[in-house]
Each structure stands twice: as structure tokens, then as C-alpha cells.
Amino acid sequence: MEKSYEKDLQRVPDCMDFKAIKKMVDFLEKFKTKTENVSASTKPLVHRLIREILDVNLHLKKWSTKVNFVHLIPEMKDKYDKYWGDYAKMSDYVYFAILLDPTMKSQLLFYTFKEMIGSKDEKLSKSEIELKAYEMLYEVERKIEKFFKTYMEKYDMGGSSQQQSSQQVVDCDDDNDFFGNFLNSGGDNLDALKNELIIYLKEPRVTCNKSFYIQSWWKLNGLRFPIVARMAKRISPSIHAQQGLGYHLMNT
């Protein structure tokens, strides 16, 4: 028998050993689940990526306070930060995918930015984190609007995405020509300026449950949002992540 195994075979494992093994299994189970969630090849995954990544970060933070894992977590956190910790390097398409998931939209993206900013710089106050998160959200929304315009031009569907308002002459008992021109211009109808992307983003989020399937939702709502549906199809295709979160965190 090799000498290197003597320490392990000096005694029969007792209940404390099995408890330690159980804790390690519980800790590693999260990475197995996350890897499976982002490694499927038959369903859209991009819109789920951020929430899976941040769930790993929360998991590491939770277990970092446990005595038996203090020596293990720092190295794993360093690896997490290397691949996922810099939100500035994250692809815009990942953020677009969140906005184009009707169960998430801007609300989840704002919450995501708060978590990412707070995790990276713990010295910031709550108000500073929220302000920076709002700025990042605004920037992403401006970028997806530009992306929307390119699709509108590409598919020549500008007319279908604009709400047309009928104008009527307004007779106002006022000798103010400027105000009269405003009333007759239809300028009081701001909805006429909204495109389908804005309308989609402003609608309440869809309730998230296990039966929700994003492809089915966009298929049903494609007539209401024809251009945005094309964007969602382009941004959230079925992808195959050959190296998942577990791979990056557990392999050096």
C-alpha cells in the first residue's frame, strides 16, 4: 500500500467526516446547477446568464463566513472576478437580453447593476450605488434604442412601430397664436412619439413562473412588437456554453 494513502486509511470515517463531506457537497451543488443552467443547447440562455452569474457571487459571499471554507473562497472569488467581476467589460448584448426578457426588463437590470457595483466597490454609499446604477441603465437603454433604429431601417417597418395620431383643428377661445398652433399640431399626444420598443419596456413585467417560456411569449406577441421580436430572436438564440461557470471557478 502506498505511503501517501496511510493518513486517509488510519481510521474509519466517522459521523464528523461525513458531515464535512455533506457540507462540501452542498457547497459544490450550486456550481453543478449553474453550469447545467447555462450549458444547455436546446433553449435560449443569454437572458439568464447575468442572474446565474450573480447567484454564484451571492453563493460565494454566503459561504465565505463559514469557518471550514474560509481558506477556499478567496481563490474562487478571485477567479470569479477575473471572468465576471468587471461589469464594464460585459457585452452589451447580455444586458440587451435582460431588457428583452418580459419577466425582467429595466427593473432587473437596475437591480443587477446595483449588485455588481456594490460588490466591486464596498466603500460606496447606497445613494452612490443607485446613482451609478441609474447612469448605467440609462446608457444601456440608449444603446438598445440605437440598435432598435438599425432594425427599423433594415426591415423598413418604421410606420408599423409608430402610433399615428389623427389631427383635428381645435377651436380655442384664446388670441394666443402660439398656443393655438400647439393645440392644432397634436403635440399634446406624446404617445405618438413612442416607438414599439418604448411601449414594450414601459409595459408591466410578465409574472415569472416555471411555465414561462420566452420563445413562446415572443411568438405570441410578435405582431404587437414585430421589430423588437426580431431583436429578441437575434440576441437570445439557443447557445451552447462549452465552458460554464463551474468550469471557470473549479479549474485552475
Beta strands, then each sheet from edge to edge (+ up, - down):
end
